[in-house]
Amino acid sequence: MPQGQISEENTRISIVIPKDLKLEADKIANSDGRSLSGWIRKLITDAVNENNKGDTHK
């Protein structure tokens, strides 16, 4: 895969947050040993998994 491209199975999202919130989120992500993007991906994955726990229709 050429540099700067993401795989076919991934997608990008864009969000707008206040700068002070980004700085605080960066601190939390770094303390968890993650990039901000990796930390946000983990938060979303954990929330989706939690939501799907009780969902027997999938």
N, C-alpha and C positions, 0 to 999 in steps of 0.2 A: 504494500500500500504506500503510495507516495506520501512524503512528509506533509503534514498540515491537513490531511484528510482523515475523516473518521470512517470506521467500518460501516458496511451496509446495514448492519443490525443495530446501529446506534443513531441517535439524533441529538441535535443541540437545542437548548432552550435558552431564552433570554429573559431575565427578570430585572426589575428596577427596584433598588432598595436605597435607603438613605446611607450616605457615606459613613456616618458614625456606626450604623448597624453593621456595615461591611467590616469595619475595623474590629468590632467586637467579635463578629463571627470568625474572622481570620484568626484571632487569638485562640478561640475555642478549637478551631480546626487544627491549628498548629500544636496545641497542647495534646491533641488526640493523635498527633503524628500524621496528619492528613493535609492535603491541599484544601482550599475552600470548596473547590469543585467536587473533590472526593468526599468531603464531609457532607455536602448537600446531597450527593448521590446516596450516601449511606442513610441519611435522614429519610429520604423519599422511599428507599428500599425497605427500611424498617417499618415505616408507616403503611406501605402497601401490604407487606407481609402480615402485619398486625390486623389490618382490615380484612384480609383474606382468611384469617384463622377460623372465624365463625361462618364463613361463606361456603355453604355446601352446594351451591348452584354452579360452581366452576368445574 
